[in-house]
Amino acid sequence: MSGPSLQNNIRKLRFERNMTQEELALRTGVSRQTIMSIERGQTNPSVLLAYKISAALDTNVTEVFQMEGALAPV
């Protein structure tokens, strides 16, 4: 059974706002490579970075990130 994964809409939202990865990186205080890695789903952001990305994209964190899959039953 596969666990939950974090999906994101960063690329789509960036394009809608005509924003480059570099600009998003500058606004959030991380490298362009970090933004690229998060966009591709290779890295999960910290909670603080997820909120910074959402603020830079001028939207709610739940619009940017969604959890897919089920949590393990307790």
CHARMM-style PDB file with segment names, atoms N, HN, CA, C and O in Angstrom:
ATOM      1  N   MET     1       0.839  -1.177   0.000  1.00  0.00      PROA
ATOM      2  CA  MET     1       0.000   0.000   0.000  1.00  0.00      PROA
ATOM      3  C   MET     1       0.886   1.243   0.000  1.00  0.00      PROA
ATOM      4  O   MET     1       1.829   1.341   0.784  1.00  0.00      PROA
ATOM      5  N   SER     2       0.582   2.168  -0.865  1.00  0.00      PROA
ATOM      6  HN  SER     2      -0.184   2.088  -1.502  1.00  0.00      PROA
ATOM      7  CA  SER     2       1.342   3.399  -1.000  1.00  0.00      PROA
ATOM      8  C   SER     2       0.817   4.445  -0.023  1.00  0.00      PROA
ATOM      9  O   SER     2      -0.392   4.570   0.172  1.00  0.00      PROA
ATOM     10  N   GLY     3       1.721   5.184   0.580  1.00  0.00      PROA
ATOM     11  HN  GLY     3       2.703   5.082   0.421  1.00  0.00      PROA
ATOM     12  CA  GLY     3       1.334   6.224   1.523  1.00  0.00      PROA
ATOM     13  C   GLY     3       0.938   7.499   0.807  1.00  0.00      PROA
ATOM     14  O   GLY     3       0.965   7.566  -0.422  1.00  0.00      PROA
ATOM     15  N   PRO     4       0.572   8.509   1.577  1.00  0.00      PROA
ATOM     16  CA  PRO     4       0.162   9.772   0.973  1.00  0.00      PROA
ATOM     17  C   PRO     4       1.345  10.503   0.342  1.00  0.00      PROA
ATOM     18  O   PRO     4       2.494  10.314   0.743  1.00  0.00      PROA
ATOM     19  N   SER     5       1.047  11.333  -0.643  1.00  0.00      PROA
ATOM     20  HN  SER     5       0.114  11.486  -0.969  1.00  0.00      PROA
ATOM     21  CA  SER     5       2.077  12.151  -1.270  1.00  0.00      PROA
ATOM     22  C   SER     5       1.550  13.572  -1.414  1.00  0.00      PROA
ATOM     23  O   SER     5       0.341  13.799  -1.467  1.00  0.00      PROA
ATOM     24  N   LEU     6       2.467  14.515  -1.475  1.00  0.00      PROA
ATOM     25  HN  LEU     6       3.449  14.330  -1.432  1.00  0.00      PROA
ATOM     26  CA  LEU     6       2.116  15.924  -1.602  1.00  0.00      PROA
ATOM     27  C   LEU     6       2.199  16.319  -3.071  1.00  0.00      PROA
ATOM     28  O   LEU     6       3.255  16.211  -3.694  1.00  0.00      PROA
ATOM     29  N   GLN     7       1.093  16.771  -3.610  1.00  0.00      PROA
ATOM     30  HN  GLN     7       0.235  16.859  -3.104  1.00  0.00      PROA
ATOM     31  CA  GLN     7       1.034  17.242  -4.995  1.00  0.00      PROA
ATOM     32  C   GLN     7       0.962  18.765  -4.970  1.00  0.00      PROA
ATOM     33  O   GLN     7       0.523  19.354  -3.982  1.00  0.00      PROA
ATOM     34  N   ASN     8       1.394  19.401  -6.059  1.00  0.00      PROA
ATOM     35  HN  ASN     8       1.751  18.923  -6.861  1.00  0.00      PROA
ATOM     36  CA  ASN     8       1.334  20.865  -6.078  1.00  0.00      PROA
ATOM     37  C   ASN     8       0.951  21.416  -7.442  1.00  0.00      PROA
ATOM     38  O   ASN     8       1.063  20.741  -8.465  1.00  0.00      PROA
ATOM     39  N   ASN     9       0.497  22.659  -7.424  1.00  0.00      PROA
ATOM     40  HN  ASN     9       0.407  23.208  -6.593  1.00  0.00      PROA
ATOM     41  CA  ASN     9       0.098  23.391  -8.630  1.00  0.00      PROA
ATOM     42  C   ASN     9       1.011  24.593  -8.869  1.00  0.00      PROA
ATOM     43  O   ASN     9       0.592  25.571  -9.487  1.00  0.00      PROA
ATOM     44  N   ILE    10       2.236  24.530  -8.393  1.00  0.00      PROA
ATOM     45  HN  ILE    10       2.576  23.735  -7.891  1.00  0.00      PROA
ATOM     46  CA  ILE    10       3.128  25.690  -8.478  1.00  0.00      PROA
ATOM     47  C   ILE    10       3.340  26.117  -9.928  1.00  0.00      PROA
ATOM     48  O   ILE    10       3.201  27.296 -10.255  1.00  0.00      PROA
ATOM     49  N   ARG    11       3.670  25.180 -10.783  1.00  0.00      PROA
ATOM     50  HN  ARG    11       3.783  24.222 -10.517  1.00  0.00      PROA
ATOM     51  CA  ARG    11       3.961  25.525 -12.187  1.00  0.00      PROA
ATOM     52  C   ARG    11       2.762  26.208 -12.840  1.00  0.00      PROA
ATOM     53  O   ARG    11       2.912  27.245 -13.487  1.00  0.00      PROA
ATOM     54  N   LYS    12       1.581  25.631 -12.673  1.00  0.00      PROA
ATOM     55  HN  LYS    12       1.459  24.788 -12.147  1.00  0.00      PROA
ATOM     56  CA  LYS    12       0.358  26.195 -13.255  1.00  0.00      PROA
ATOM     57  C   LYS    12       0.109  27.603 -12.729  1.00  0.00      PROA
ATOM     58  O   LYS    12      -0.168  28.520 -13.502  1.00  0.00      PROA
ATOM     59  N   LEU    13       0.208  27.771 -11.420  1.00  0.00      PROA
ATOM     60  HN  LEU    13       0.432  27.026 -10.792  1.00  0.00      PROA
ATOM     61  CA  LEU    13      -0.037  29.077 -10.812  1.00  0.00      PROA
ATOM     62  C   LEU    13       1.026  30.099 -11.222  1.00  0.00      PROA
ATOM     63  O   LEU    13       0.711  31.272 -11.420  1.00  0.00      PROA
ATOM     64  N   ARG    14       2.275  29.663 -11.351  1.00  0.00      PROA
ATOM     65  HN  ARG    14       2.531  28.710 -11.190  1.00  0.00      PROA
ATOM     66  CA  ARG    14       3.340  30.569 -11.817  1.00  0.00      PROA
ATOM     67  C   ARG    14       3.032  31.067 -13.225  1.00  0.00      PROA
ATOM     68  O   ARG    14       3.141  32.260 -13.511  1.00  0.00      PROA
ATOM     69  N   PHE    15       2.645  30.135 -14.102  1.00  0.00      PROA
ATOM     70  HN  PHE    15       2.556  29.167 -13.870  1.00  0.00      PROA
ATOM     71  CA  PHE    15       2.347  30.513 -15.486  1.00  0.00      PROA
ATOM     72  C   PHE    15       1.179  31.492 -15.547  1.00  0.00      PROA
ATOM     73  O   PHE    15       1.209  32.451 -16.318  1.00  0.00      PROA
ATOM     74  N   GLU    16       0.150  31.251 -14.734  1.00  0.00      PROA
ATOM     75  HN  GLU    16       0.126  30.472 -14.107  1.00  0.00      PROA
ATOM     76  CA  GLU    16      -1.006  32.150 -14.713  1.00  0.00      PROA
ATOM     77  C   GLU    16      -0.610  33.557 -14.293  1.00  0.00      PROA
ATOM     78  O   GLU    16      -1.261  34.532 -14.669  1.00  0.00      PROA
ATOM     79  N   ARG    17       0.466  33.659 -13.505  1.00  0.00      PROA
ATOM     80  HN  ARG    17       0.995  32.868 -13.199  1.00  0.00      PROA
ATOM     81  CA  ARG    17       0.913  34.948 -12.998  1.00  0.00      PROA
ATOM     82  C   ARG    17       2.141  35.477 -13.753  1.00  0.00      PROA
ATOM     83  O   ARG    17       2.745  36.471 -13.350  1.00  0.00      PROA
ATOM     84  N   ASN    18       2.501  34.801 -14.851  1.00  0.00      PROA
ATOM     85  HN  ASN    18       2.010  33.994 -15.178  1.00  0.00      PROA
ATOM     86  CA  ASN    18       3.675  35.190 -15.647  1.00  0.00      PROA
ATOM     87  C   ASN    18       4.914  35.341 -14.778  1.00  0.00      PROA
ATOM     88  O   ASN    18       5.654  36.319 -14.892  1.00  0.00      PROA
ATOM     89  N   MET    19       5.131  34.352 -13.901  1.00  0.00      PROA
ATOM     90  HN  MET    19       4.531  33.558 -13.808  1.00  0.00      PROA
ATOM     91  CA  MET    19       6.247  34.395 -12.959  1.00  0.00      PROA
ATOM     92  C   MET    19       7.232  33.275 -13.296  1.00  0.00      PROA
ATOM     93  O   MET    19       6.827  32.143 -13.562  1.00  0.00      PROA
ATOM     94  N   THR    20       8.504  33.594 -13.283  1.00  0.00      PROA
ATOM     95  HN  THR    20       8.833  34.513 -13.068  1.00  0.00      PROA
ATOM     96  CA  THR    20       9.537  32.586 -13.527  1.00  0.00      PROA
ATOM     97  C   THR    20       9.881  31.860 -12.223  1.00  0.00      PROA
ATOM     98  O   THR    20       9.531  32.314 -11.133  1.00  0.00      PROA
ATOM     99  N   GLN    21      10.564  30.740 -12.357  1.00  0.00      PROA
ATOM    100  HN  GLN    21      10.847  30.372 -13.242  1.00  0.00      PROA
ATOM    101  CA  GLN    21      11.057  30.040 -11.175  1.00  0.00      PROA
ATOM    102  C   GLN    21      12.014  30.943 -10.405  1.00  0.00      PROA
ATOM    103  O   GLN    21      12.003  30.959  -9.174  1.00  0.00      PROA
ATOM    104  N   GLU    22      12.828  31.683 -11.117  1.00  0.00      PROA
ATOM    105  HN  GLU    22      12.836  31.670 -12.117  1.00  0.00      PROA
ATOM    106  CA  GLU    22      13.790  32.589 -10.488  1.00  0.00      PROA
ATOM    107  C   GLU    22      13.080  33.657  -9.654  1.00  0.00      PROA
ATOM    108  O   GLU    22      13.492  33.950  -8.532  1.00  0.00      PROA
ATOM    109  N   GLU    23      12.022  34.229 -10.203  1.00  0.00      PROA
ATOM    110  HN  GLU    23      11.687  33.990 -11.114  1.00  0.00      PROA
ATOM    111  CA  GLU    23      11.280  35.260  -9.468  1.00  0.00      PROA
ATOM    112  C   GLU    23      10.630  34.668  -8.215  1.00  0.00      PROA
ATOM    113  O   GLU    23      10.662  35.282  -7.149  1.00  0.00      PROA
ATOM    114  N   LEU    24      10.045  33.486  -8.343  1.00  0.00      PROA
ATOM    115  HN  LEU    24      10.019  32.988  -9.209  1.00  0.00      PROA
ATOM    116  CA  LEU    24       9.437  32.837  -7.175  1.00  0.00      PROA
ATOM    117  C   LEU    24      10.495  32.519  -6.133  1.00  0.00      PROA
ATOM    118  O   LEU    24      10.261  32.673  -4.934  1.00  0.00      PROA
ATOM    119  N   ALA    25      11.652  32.079  -6.587  1.00  0.00      PROA
ATOM    120  HN  ALA    25      11.842  31.955  -7.561  1.00  0.00      PROA
ATOM    121  CA  ALA    25      12.756  31.782  -5.673  1.00  0.00      PROA
ATOM    122  C   ALA    25      13.187  33.037  -4.919  1.00  0.00      PROA
ATOM    123  O   ALA    25      13.383  32.994  -3.705  1.00  0.00      PROA
ATOM    124  N   LEU    26      13.336  34.151  -5.629  1.00  0.00      PROA
ATOM    125  HN  LEU    26      13.177  34.186  -6.616  1.00  0.00      PROA
ATOM    126  CA  LEU    26      13.726  35.410  -4.988  1.00  0.00      PROA
ATOM    127  C   LEU    26      12.690  35.864  -3.962  1.00  0.00      PROA
ATOM    128  O   LEU    26      13.044  36.358  -2.892  1.00  0.00      PROA
ATOM    129  N   ARG    27      11.419  35.695  -4.289  1.00  0.00      PROA
ATOM    130  HN  ARG    27      11.131  35.294  -5.159  1.00  0.00      PROA
ATOM    131  CA  ARG    27      10.343  36.116  -3.381  1.00  0.00      PROA
ATOM    132  C   ARG    27      10.245  35.232  -2.136  1.00  0.00      PROA
ATOM    133  O   ARG    27       9.742  35.671  -1.101  1.00  0.00      PROA
ATOM    134  N   THR    28      10.720  34.004  -2.231  1.00  0.00      PROA
ATOM    135  HN  THR    28      11.129  33.647  -3.072  1.00  0.00      PROA
ATOM    136  CA  THR    28      10.591  33.073  -1.103  1.00  0.00      PROA
ATOM    137  C   THR    28      11.914  32.845  -0.372  1.00  0.00      PROA
ATOM    138  O   THR    28      11.936  32.204   0.678  1.00  0.00      PROA
ATOM    139  N   GLY    29      13.012  33.362  -0.917  1.00  0.00      PROA
ATOM    140  HN  GLY    29      12.994  33.883  -1.771  1.00  0.00      PROA
ATOM    141  CA  GLY    29      14.297  33.239  -0.250  1.00  0.00      PROA
ATOM    142  C   GLY    29      14.976  31.889  -0.396  1.00  0.00      PROA
ATOM    143  O   GLY    29      15.774  31.495   0.454  1.00  0.00      PROA
ATOM    144  N   VAL    30      14.659  31.175  -1.476  1.00  0.00      PROA
ATOM    145  HN  VAL    30      14.010  31.495  -2.167  1.00  0.00      PROA
ATOM    146  CA  VAL    30      15.314  29.889  -1.753  1.00  0.00      PROA
ATOM    147  C   VAL    30      15.914  29.923  -3.155  1.00  0.00      PROA
ATOM    148  O   VAL    30      15.726  30.898  -3.883  1.00  0.00      PROA
ATOM    149  N   SER    31      16.622  28.889  -3.534  1.00  0.00      PROA
ATOM    150  HN  SER    31      16.775  28.097  -2.942  1.00  0.00      PROA
ATOM    151  CA  SER    31      17.225  28.832  -4.866  1.00  0.00      PROA
ATOM    152  C   SER    31      16.197  28.413  -5.917  1.00  0.00      PROA
ATOM    153  O   SER    31      15.163  27.821  -5.606  1.00  0.00      PROA
ATOM    154  N   ARG    32      16.513  28.739  -7.162  1.00  0.00      PROA
ATOM    155  HN  ARG    32      17.353  29.220  -7.415  1.00  0.00      PROA
ATOM    156  CA  ARG    32      15.663  28.306  -8.276  1.00  0.00      PROA
ATOM    157  C   ARG    32      15.613  26.784  -8.325  1.00  0.00      PROA
ATOM    158  O   ARG    32      14.577  26.207  -8.653  1.00  0.00      PROA
ATOM    159  N   GLN    33      16.731  26.126  -7.999  1.00  0.00      PROA
ATOM    160  HN  GLN    33      17.573  26.595  -7.732  1.00  0.00      PROA
ATOM    161  CA  GLN    33      16.787  24.666  -8.000  1.00  0.00      PROA
ATOM    162  C   GLN    33      15.819  24.075  -6.972  1.00  0.00      PROA
ATOM    163  O   GLN    33      15.221  23.025  -7.210  1.00  0.00      PROA
ATOM    164  N   THR    34      15.668  24.751  -5.830  1.00  0.00      PROA
ATOM    165  HN  THR    34      16.155  25.603  -5.637  1.00  0.00      PROA
ATOM    166  CA  THR    34      14.719  24.294  -4.818  1.00  0.00      PROA
ATOM    167  C   THR    34      13.300  24.380  -5.348  1.00  0.00      PROA
ATOM    168  O   THR    34      12.521  23.440  -5.191  1.00  0.00      PROA
ATOM    169  N   ILE    35      12.955  25.497  -5.973  1.00  0.00      PROA
ATOM    170  HN  ILE    35      13.587  26.261  -6.100  1.00  0.00      PROA
ATOM    171  CA  ILE    35      11.617  25.660  -6.565  1.00  0.00      PROA
ATOM    172  C   ILE    35      11.387  24.588  -7.621  1.00  0.00      PROA
ATOM    173  O   ILE    35      10.324  23.970  -7.657  1.00  0.00      PROA
ATOM    174  N   MET    36      12.370  24.365  -8.473  1.00  0.00      PROA
ATOM    175  HN  MET    36      13.235  24.867  -8.443  1.00  0.00      PROA
ATOM    176  CA  MET    36      12.251  23.356  -9.517  1.00  0.00      PROA
ATOM    177  C   MET    36      12.028  21.970  -8.913  1.00  0.00      PROA
ATOM    178  O   MET    36      11.191  21.210  -9.402  1.00  0.00      PROA
ATOM    179  N   SER    37      12.758  21.641  -7.872  1.00  0.00      PROA
ATOM    180  HN  SER    37      13.437  22.257  -7.475  1.00  0.00      PROA
ATOM    181  CA  SER    37      12.641  20.336  -7.222  1.00  0.00      PROA
ATOM    182  C   SER    37      11.265  20.152  -6.583  1.00  0.00      PROA
ATOM    183  O   SER    37      10.692  19.064  -6.643  1.00  0.00      PROA
ATOM    184  N   ILE    38      10.739  21.204  -5.976  1.00  0.00      PROA
ATOM    185  HN  ILE    38      11.205  22.088  -5.927  1.00  0.00      PROA
ATOM    186  CA  ILE    38       9.402  21.128  -5.374  1.00  0.00      PROA
ATOM    187  C   ILE    38       8.349  20.994  -6.464  1.00  0.00      PROA
ATOM    188  O   ILE    38       7.440  20.173  -6.347  1.00  0.00      PROA
ATOM    189  N   GLU    39       8.460  21.791  -7.520  1.00  0.00      PROA
ATOM    190  HN  GLU    39       9.199  22.458  -7.615  1.00  0.00      PROA
ATOM    191  CA  GLU    39       7.506  21.709  -8.645  1.00  0.00      PROA
ATOM    192  C   GLU    39       7.424  20.302  -9.209  1.00  0.00      PROA
ATOM    193  O   GLU    39       6.335  19.814  -9.512  1.00  0.00      PROA
ATOM    194  N   ARG    40       8.560  19.653  -9.351  1.00  0.00      PROA
ATOM    195  HN  ARG    40       9.444  20.050  -9.105  1.00  0.00      PROA
ATOM    196  CA  ARG    40       8.623  18.308  -9.930  1.00  0.00      PROA
ATOM    197  C   ARG    40       8.218  17.213  -8.946  1.00  0.00      PROA
ATOM    198  O   ARG    40       8.101  16.049  -9.331  1.00  0.00      PROA
ATOM    199  N   GLY    41       8.003  17.573  -7.688  1.00  0.00      PROA
ATOM    200  HN  GLY    41       8.098  18.518  -7.376  1.00  0.00      PROA
ATOM    201  CA  GLY    41       7.614  16.587  -6.689  1.00  0.00      PROA
ATOM    202  C   GLY    41       8.775  15.771  -6.158  1.00  0.00      PROA
ATOM    203  O   GLY    41       8.571  14.732  -5.532  1.00  0.00      PROA
ATOM    204  N   GLN    42       9.997  16.235  -6.404  1.00  0.00      PROA
ATOM    205  HN  GLN    42      10.163  17.080  -6.913  1.00  0.00      PROA
ATOM    206  CA  GLN    42      11.184  15.523  -5.935  1.00  0.00      PROA
ATOM    207  C   GLN    42      11.502  15.862  -4.486  1.00  0.00      PROA
ATOM    208  O   GLN    42      12.164  15.093  -3.788  1.00  0.00      PROA
ATOM    209  N   THR    43      11.021  17.028  -4.037  1.00  0.00      PROA
ATOM    210  HN  THR    43      10.483  17.652  -4.603  1.00  0.00      PROA
ATOM    211  CA  THR    43      11.261  17.511  -2.680  1.00  0.00      PROA
ATOM    212  C   THR    43       9.963  18.070  -2.135  1.00  0.00      PROA
ATOM    213  O   THR    43       9.196  18.700  -2.864  1.00  0.00      PROA
ATOM    214  N   ASN    44       9.713  17.842  -0.850  1.00  0.00      PROA
ATOM    215  HN  ASN    44      10.335  17.330  -0.258  1.00  0.00      PROA
ATOM    216  CA  ASN    44       8.576  18.467  -0.183  1.00  0.00      PROA
ATOM    217  C   ASN    44       9.082  19.679   0.587  1.00  0.00      PROA
ATOM    218  O   ASN    44      10.114  19.607   1.255  1.00  0.00      PROA
ATOM    219  N   PRO    45       8.356  20.796   0.494  1.00  0.00      PROA
ATOM    220  CA  PRO    45       8.781  21.984   1.214  1.00  0.00      PROA
ATOM    221  C   PRO    45       8.461  21.878   2.699  1.00  0.00      PROA
ATOM    222  O   PRO    45       7.596  21.100   3.103  1.00  0.00      PROA
ATOM    223  N   SER    46       9.159  22.658   3.501  1.00  0.00      PROA
ATOM    224  HN  SER    46       9.861  23.290   3.173  1.00  0.00      PROA
ATOM    225  CA  SER    46       8.773  22.790   4.905  1.00  0.00      PROA
ATOM    226  C   SER    46       7.425  23.496   4.948  1.00  0.00      PROA
ATOM    227  O   SER    46       6.988  24.078   3.955  1.00  0.00      PROA
ATOM    228  N   VAL    47       6.779  23.443   6.085  1.00  0.00      PROA
ATOM    229  HN  VAL    47       7.134  22.970   6.892  1.00  0.00      PROA
ATOM    230  CA  VAL    47       5.497  24.139   6.229  1.00  0.00      PROA
ATOM    231  C   VAL    47       5.691  25.636   6.000  1.00  0.00      PROA
ATOM    232  O   VAL    47       4.884  26.267   5.319  1.00  0.00      PROA
ATOM    233  N   LEU    48       6.743  26.202   6.559  1.00  0.00      PROA
ATOM    234  HN  LEU    48       7.399  25.689   7.112  1.00  0.00      PROA
ATOM    235  CA  LEU    48       7.013  27.625   6.383  1.00  0.00      PROA
ATOM    236  C   LEU    48       7.227  27.977   4.913  1.00  0.00      PROA
ATOM    237  O   LEU    48       6.690  28.975   4.432  1.00  0.00      PROA
ATOM    238  N   LEU    49       8.001  27.172   4.202  1.00  0.00      PROA
ATOM    239  HN  LEU    49       8.436  26.361   4.593  1.00  0.00      PROA
ATOM    240  CA  LEU    49       8.239  27.439   2.782  1.00  0.00      PROA
ATOM    241  C   LEU    49       6.961  27.275   1.971  1.00  0.00      PROA
ATOM    242  O   LEU    49       6.732  28.033   1.028  1.00  0.00      PROA
ATOM    243  N   ALA    50       6.128  26.306   2.317  1.00  0.00      PROA
ATOM    244  HN  ALA    50       6.314  25.691   3.083  1.00  0.00      PROA
ATOM    245  CA  ALA    50       4.845  26.137   1.616  1.00  0.00      PROA
ATOM    246  C   ALA    50       4.004  27.405   1.750  1.00  0.00      PROA
ATOM    247  O   ALA    50       3.380  27.843   0.784  1.00  0.00      PROA
ATOM    248  N   TYR    51       3.986  27.990   2.937  1.00  0.00      PROA
ATOM    249  HN  TYR    51       4.493  27.635   3.722  1.00  0.00      PROA
ATOM    250  CA  TYR    51       3.239  29.231   3.140  1.00  0.00      PROA
ATOM    251  C   TYR    51       3.885  30.403   2.411  1.00  0.00      PROA
ATOM    252  O   TYR    51       3.176  31.261   1.884  1.00  0.00      PROA
ATOM    253  N   LYS    52       5.201  30.457   2.370  1.00  0.00      PROA
ATOM    254  HN  LYS    52       5.777  29.760   2.798  1.00  0.00      PROA
ATOM    255  CA  LYS    52       5.890  31.524   1.632  1.00  0.00      PROA
ATOM    256  C   LYS    52       5.581  31.431   0.139  1.00  0.00      PROA
ATOM    257  O   LYS    52       5.335  32.447  -0.511  1.00  0.00      PROA
ATOM    258  N   ILE    53       5.593  30.217  -0.401  1.00  0.00      PROA
ATOM    259  HN  ILE    53       5.793  29.392   0.127  1.00  0.00      PROA
ATOM    260  CA  ILE    53       5.273  30.010  -1.814  1.00  0.00      PROA
ATOM    261  C   ILE    53       3.845  30.456  -2.093  1.00  0.00      PROA
ATOM    262  O   ILE    53       3.587  31.149  -3.076  1.00  0.00      PROA
ATOM    263  N   SER    54       2.924  30.060  -1.231  1.00  0.00      PROA
ATOM    264  HN  SER    54       3.134  29.497  -0.431  1.00  0.00      PROA
ATOM    265  CA  SER    54       1.520  30.452  -1.396  1.00  0.00      PROA
ATOM    266  C   SER    54       1.360  31.962  -1.355  1.00  0.00      PROA
ATOM    267  O   SER    54       0.627  32.537  -2.160  1.00  0.00      PROA
ATOM    268  N   ALA    55       2.051  32.608  -0.411  1.00  0.00      PROA
ATOM    269  HN  ALA    55       2.647  32.141   0.243  1.00  0.00      PROA
ATOM    270  CA  ALA    55       1.963  34.069  -0.315  1.00  0.00      PROA
ATOM    271  C   ALA    55       2.544  34.733  -1.560  1.00  0.00      PROA
ATOM    272  O   ALA    55       1.978  35.699  -2.071  1.00  0.00      PROA
ATOM    273  N   ALA    56       3.673  34.219  -2.049  1.00  0.00      PROA
ATOM    274  HN  ALA    56       4.134  33.434  -1.634  1.00  0.00      PROA
ATOM    275  CA  ALA    56       4.298  34.782  -3.251  1.00  0.00      PROA
ATOM    276  C   ALA    56       3.399  34.619  -4.470  1.00  0.00      PROA
ATOM    277  O   ALA    56       3.418  35.449  -5.378  1.00  0.00      PROA
ATOM    278  N   LEU    57       2.611  33.545  -4.488  1.00  0.00      PROA
ATOM    279  HN  LEU    57       2.595  32.870  -3.750  1.00  0.00      PROA
ATOM    280  CA  LEU    57       1.682  33.300  -5.592  1.00  0.00      PROA
ATOM    281  C   LEU    57       0.321  33.937  -5.321  1.00  0.00      PROA
ATOM    282  O   LEU    57      -0.601  33.810  -6.128  1.00  0.00      PROA
ATOM    283  N   ASP    58       0.197  34.624  -4.183  1.00  0.00      PROA
ATOM    284  HN  ASP    58       0.946  34.727  -3.528  1.00  0.00      PROA
ATOM    285  CA  ASP    58      -1.011  35.350  -3.801  1.00  0.00      PROA
ATOM    286  C   ASP    58      -2.243  34.438  -3.786  1.00  0.00      PROA
ATOM    287  O   ASP    58      -3.288  34.762  -4.351  1.00  0.00      PROA
ATOM    288  N   THR    59      -2.087  33.302  -3.128  1.00  0.00      PROA
ATOM    289  HN  THR    59      -1.239  33.039  -2.668  1.00  0.00      PROA
ATOM    290  CA  THR    59      -3.200  32.355  -3.026  1.00  0.00      PROA
ATOM    291  C   THR    59      -3.088  31.567  -1.732  1.00  0.00      PROA
ATOM    292  O   THR    59      -2.106  31.689  -1.000  1.00  0.00      PROA
ATOM    293  N   ASN    60      -4.101  30.760  -1.457  1.00  0.00      PROA
ATOM    294  HN  ASN    60      -4.899  30.661  -2.052  1.00  0.00      PROA
ATOM    295  CA  ASN    60      -4.152  29.954  -0.245  1.00  0.00      PROA
ATOM    296  C   ASN    60      -3.253  28.732  -0.385  1.00  0.00      PROA
ATOM    297  O   ASN    60      -3.104  28.194  -1.482  1.00  0.00      PROA
ATOM    298  N   VAL    61      -2.664  28.299   0.697  1.00  0.00      PROA
ATOM    299  HN  VAL    61      -2.785  28.736   1.589  1.00  0.00      PROA
ATOM    300  CA  VAL    61      -1.752  27.148   0.669  1.00  0.00      PROA
ATOM    301  C   VAL    61      -2.463  25.889   0.139  1.00  0.00      PROA
ATOM    302  O   VAL    61      -1.832  25.056  -0.510  1.00  0.00      PROA
ATOM    303  N   THR    62      -3.760  25.747   0.409  1.00  0.00      PROA
ATOM    304  HN  THR    62      -4.274  26.424   0.936  1.00  0.00      PROA
ATOM    305  CA  THR    62      -4.484  24.572  -0.079  1.00  0.00      PROA
ATOM    306  C   THR    62      -4.757  24.637  -1.578  1.00  0.00      PROA
ATOM    307  O   THR    62      -5.088  23.625  -2.196  1.00  0.00      PROA
ATOM    308  N   GLU    63      -4.618  25.816  -2.158  1.00  0.00      PROA
ATOM    309  HN  GLU    63      -4.349  26.638  -1.656  1.00  0.00      PROA
ATOM    310  CA  GLU    63      -4.729  25.958  -3.617  1.00  0.00      PROA
ATOM    311  C   GLU    63      -3.439  25.501  -4.295  1.00  0.00      PROA
ATOM    312  O   GLU    63      -3.449  25.057  -5.443  1.00  0.00      PROA
ATOM    313  N   VAL    64      -2.339  25.617  -3.570  1.00  0.00      PROA
ATOM    314  HN  VAL    64      -2.332  25.977  -2.638  1.00  0.00      PROA
ATOM    315  CA  VAL    64      -1.026  25.264  -4.120  1.00  0.00      PROA
ATOM    316  C   VAL    64      -0.686  23.801  -3.862  1.00  0.00      PROA
ATOM    317  O   VAL    64      -0.179  23.114  -4.749  1.00  0.00      PROA
ATOM    318  N   PHE    65      -0.962  23.326  -2.659  1.00  0.00      PROA
ATOM    319  HN  PHE    65      -1.374  23.884  -1.939  1.00  0.00      PROA
ATOM    320  CA  PHE    65      -0.567  21.963  -2.260  1.00  0.00      PROA
ATOM    321  C   PHE    65      -1.775  21.128  -1.865  1.00  0.00      PROA
ATOM    322  O   PHE    65      -2.683  21.614  -1.191  1.00  0.00      PROA
ATOM    323  N   GLN    66      -1.778  19.854  -2.293  1.00  0.00      PROA
ATOM    324  HN  GLN    66      -1.040  19.460  -2.841  1.00  0.00      PROA
ATOM    325  CA  GLN    66      -2.816  18.908  -1.922  1.00  0.00      PROA
ATOM    326  C   GLN    66      -2.169  17.581  -1.574  1.00  0.00      PROA
ATOM    327  O   GLN    66      -1.167  17.188  -2.171  1.00  0.00      PROA
ATOM    328  N   MET    67      -2.751  16.898  -0.604  1.00  0.00      PROA
ATOM    329  HN  MET    67      -3.565  17.217  -0.119  1.00  0.00      PROA
ATOM    330  CA  MET    67      -2.276  15.577  -0.246  1.00  0.00      PROA
ATOM    331  C   MET    67      -3.087  14.540  -1.016  1.00  0.00      PROA
ATOM    332  O   MET    67      -4.316  14.593  -1.029  1.00  0.00      PROA
ATOM    333  N   GLU    68      -2.406  13.608  -1.650  1.00  0.00      PROA
ATOM    334  HN  GLU    68      -1.407  13.565  -1.640  1.00  0.00      PROA
ATOM    335  CA  GLU    68      -3.088  12.530  -2.353  1.00  0.00      PROA
ATOM    336  C   GLU    68      -2.727  11.214  -1.679  1.00  0.00      PROA
ATOM    337  O   GLU    68      -1.590  11.012  -1.252  1.00  0.00      PROA
ATOM    338  N   GLY    69      -3.691  10.338  -1.592  1.00  0.00      PROA
ATOM    339  HN  GLY    69      -4.614  10.502  -1.940  1.00  0.00      PROA
ATOM    340  CA  GLY    69      -3.486   9.070  -0.939  1.00  0.00      PROA
ATOM    341  C   GLY    69      -4.038   9.111   0.467  1.00  0.00      PROA
ATOM    342  O   GLY    69      -4.385  10.172   0.985  1.00  0.00      PROA
ATOM    343  N   ALA    70      -4.115   7.956   1.071  1.00  0.00      PROA
ATOM    344  HN  ALA    70      -3.833   7.093   0.651  1.00  0.00      PROA
ATOM    345  CA  ALA    70      -4.712   7.843   2.395  1.00  0.00      PROA
ATOM    346  C   ALA    70      -3.645   7.709   3.464  1.00  0.00      PROA
ATOM    347  O   ALA    70      -2.571   7.154   3.233  1.00  0.00      PROA
ATOM    348  N   LEU    71      -3.965   8.225   4.631  1.00  0.00      PROA
ATOM    349  HN  LEU    71      -4.838   8.676   4.818  1.00  0.00      PROA
ATOM    350  CA  LEU    71      -3.103   8.040   5.781  1.00  0.00      PROA
ATOM    351  C   LEU    71      -3.286   6.609   6.299  1.00  0.00      PROA
ATOM    352  O   LEU    71      -4.324   5.991   6.062  1.00  0.00      PROA
ATOM    353  N   ALA    72      -2.298   6.095   6.990  1.00  0.00      PROA
ATOM    354  HN  ALA    72      -1.454   6.597   7.182  1.00  0.00      PROA
ATOM    355  CA  ALA    72      -2.394   4.750   7.557  1.00  0.00      PROA
ATOM    356  C   ALA    72      -3.416   4.759   8.689  1.00  0.00      PROA
ATOM    357  O   ALA    72      -3.432   5.684   9.501  1.00  0.00      PROA
ATOM    358  N   PRO    73      -4.268   3.736   8.749  1.00  0.00      PROA
ATOM    359  CA  PRO    73      -5.241   3.663   9.848  1.00  0.00      PROA
ATOM    360  C   PRO    73      -4.518   3.462  11.173  1.00  0.00      PROA
ATOM    361  O   PRO    73      -3.450   2.852  11.222  1.00  0.00      PROA
ATOM    362  N   VAL    74      -5.105   3.974  12.235  1.00  0.00      PROA
ATOM    363  HN  VAL    74      -5.973   4.469  12.195  1.00  0.00      PROA
ATOM    364  CA  VAL    74      -4.500   3.860  13.559  1.00  0.00      PROA
ATOM    365  C   VAL    74      -5.183   2.755  14.323  1.00  0.00      PROA
ATOM    366  OT1 VAL    74      -4.828   2.487  15.471  1.00  0.00      PROA
TER     367      VAL     74
END
